[in-house]
Each structure stands twice: as C-alpha cells, then as structure tokens.
Amino acid sequence: MATTVRVPTATWVGIEIATVDGKKVAYPLLDPIPLSKSAQHEVLWYCTDPTTDLTIEFPGGSPFLKRGPFSVMGEDTVSSGHVRPDALVCTECPTKPRPHQQGHYKYTIRDTKTKQVLADPEVIIRN
C-alpha cells in the first residue's frame, strides 16, 4: 500500500534594503504573508543586500515550529519551518475589517549589527 507524504509549500519572501533620509529600511516583498496551517506552509526569507545581516523576531511568539530568532546572513536564506499545529488561525480575513488579531503574527526585521528595527511586517495563518 502506498503512503501519502505531504510536502511542505515554501513561500519565498525577499527583503529589499534601502537607505531613506540616511536611515536603513527594509521592504519585505510580501506583507502580510498568508500561510496555510493544513498545507504545512513555511517561509523562506532572503535578503537582497549581501552587506546586510538581518534578525527576524516574533515578539509575541512565533507561529512556526522553529521559534526563532531567525538570522539572514547577507544573501543567505533562512527557513521558518512548518506552521505549528497549535498556531492560531485567522477565520475573519477578509470578511471582517481589521483590527482583529487572532491568527495574525507581527514580526520585526532588525539590522543585526545596529539592532535597529527596519520593518515590522506580519504573517497571517489560515487553515
């Protein structure tokens, strides 16, 4: 009898780095990141600037099996791991206006060297 193996789906999220008014800022190329818990989605973050090292943290708790913080060194890629089985799911998007919070996970992107927060995007977990 054949065994079914579920292969996780990865969402690639590039992080563009720019300097605005003398300050470094990050622009995630996907924000918010919609993920499916039942499909075992994960995120693969990468930085487009080889001279910048980033730290990705979930201050309110990570929805992923890998809890973080996640380090993106130069042009390397880092995986979040699958969505945790106990991660909260948003059942209100897009039918209800924000600010509902269940299933929404804010995270910060920091410059590893300066500790400066460059962006504070979001992941939304759906079933």
C-alpha positions as CSV (number, residue, x, y, z in Angstrom):
1,M,0.0,0.0,0.0
2,A,1.4,3.4,-1.0
3,T,2.0,6.0,1.7
4,T,1.0,9.6,1.1
5,V,3.7,12.1,2.1
6,R,2.7,15.8,2.3
7,V,5.4,18.0,1.0
8,P,5.5,21.5,2.6
9,T,5.0,24.5,0.5
10,A,7.5,27.3,0.8
11,T,6.7,31.0,0.3
12,W,9.8,32.9,-0.7
13,V,10.0,36.4,0.8
14,G,12.7,38.7,-0.3
15,I,13.7,41.7,1.9
16,E,14.9,44.7,-0.1
17,I,17.2,47.0,1.9
18,A,17.3,50.8,1.1
19,T,18.5,54.0,2.7
20,V,15.9,56.7,3.2
21,D,16.9,60.0,4.8
22,G,20.2,58.5,5.9
23,K,18.4,55.6,7.7
24,K,18.4,52.0,6.5
25,V,14.9,50.5,6.0
26,A,13.7,47.1,4.9
27,Y,10.9,46.4,2.4
28,P,9.6,42.8,2.6
29,L,8.4,41.9,-0.9
30,L,5.3,40.3,0.6
31,D,3.4,41.8,3.6
32,P,1.4,40.3,5.0
33,I,2.5,36.8,4.3
34,P,-0.6,34.5,4.0
35,L,0.1,30.9,5.1
36,S,-1.9,27.7,5.5
37,K,-1.5,25.6,8.6
38,S,-3.1,22.5,7.0
39,A,-0.8,22.7,3.9
40,Q,2.3,22.8,6.2
41,H,3.4,26.1,4.7
42,E,6.7,27.7,5.7
43,V,8.6,30.9,4.9
44,L,12.0,31.2,3.2
45,W,13.3,34.7,3.9
46,Y,16.3,36.1,2.0
47,C,18.0,39.5,1.8
48,T,18.8,41.2,-1.5
49,D,21.7,43.1,0.1
50,P,24.9,41.0,0.6
51,T,26.3,43.5,3.0
52,T,23.4,43.4,5.5
53,D,22.8,40.8,8.2
54,L,19.2,40.6,9.4
55,T,17.5,39.2,12.5
56,I,13.8,38.2,12.3
57,E,12.0,38.0,15.6
58,F,8.4,37.3,16.6
59,P,8.0,39.4,19.9
60,G,4.5,37.9,20.6
61,G,5.6,34.4,19.9
62,S,6.4,32.5,16.6
63,P,3.7,30.6,14.8
64,F,6.4,28.2,13.4
65,L,8.0,25.0,14.7
66,K,11.3,26.8,14.7
67,R,10.8,29.5,17.3
68,G,13.5,31.9,16.1
69,P,15.0,34.4,16.2
70,F,15.9,33.8,12.6
71,S,19.2,35.0,11.1
72,V,19.6,36.0,7.5
73,M,23.3,36.5,6.8
74,G,23.9,38.5,3.7
75,E,22.4,36.8,0.7
76,D,21.7,33.5,2.6
77,T,18.2,32.1,3.0
78,V,16.6,31.0,6.3
79,S,13.6,28.7,6.7
80,S,10.9,29.3,9.3
81,G,9.9,25.6,9.4
82,H,6.3,24.5,9.2
83,V,3.4,26.4,10.9
84,R,2.9,24.9,14.4
85,P,-0.1,22.6,14.9
86,D,-1.2,24.9,17.8
87,A,-0.8,28.2,15.9
88,L,-3.9,30.3,16.0
89,V,-5.8,30.6,12.7
90,C,-7.5,33.7,11.3
91,T,-11.1,33.0,10.3
92,E,-12.1,36.6,9.8
93,C,-9.9,37.7,6.9
94,P,-11.1,39.1,4.5
95,T,-14.7,39.3,5.6
96,K,-14.2,41.5,8.7
97,P,-12.3,44.7,8.9
98,R,-9.2,44.9,11.0
99,P,-8.1,45.2,13.7
100,H,-8.8,41.6,14.6
101,Q,-5.7,39.8,15.9
102,Q,-6.3,36.0,16.0
103,G,-4.0,34.3,13.6
104,H,-2.0,37.5,12.9
105,Y,1.6,37.4,14.0
106,K,3.7,40.6,13.8
107,Y,7.4,40.2,13.4
108,T,10.3,42.6,13.3
109,I,13.2,42.7,10.9
110,R,16.3,44.1,12.6
111,D,19.8,45.1,11.3
112,T,21.8,42.5,13.3
113,K,24.8,44.9,13.7
114,T,23.0,48.1,14.8
115,K,19.9,46.4,16.3
116,Q,17.7,49.0,14.5
117,V,14.2,47.8,13.6
118,L,14.0,48.1,9.8
119,A,10.4,46.9,9.4
120,D,7.5,45.3,11.3
121,P,5.5,43.2,8.9
122,E,3.0,40.4,9.5
123,V,2.2,36.7,8.9
124,I,-1.4,35.6,8.7
125,I,-2.2,31.9,9.4
126,R,-5.2,30.4,7.7
127,N,-6.5,26.8,7.9
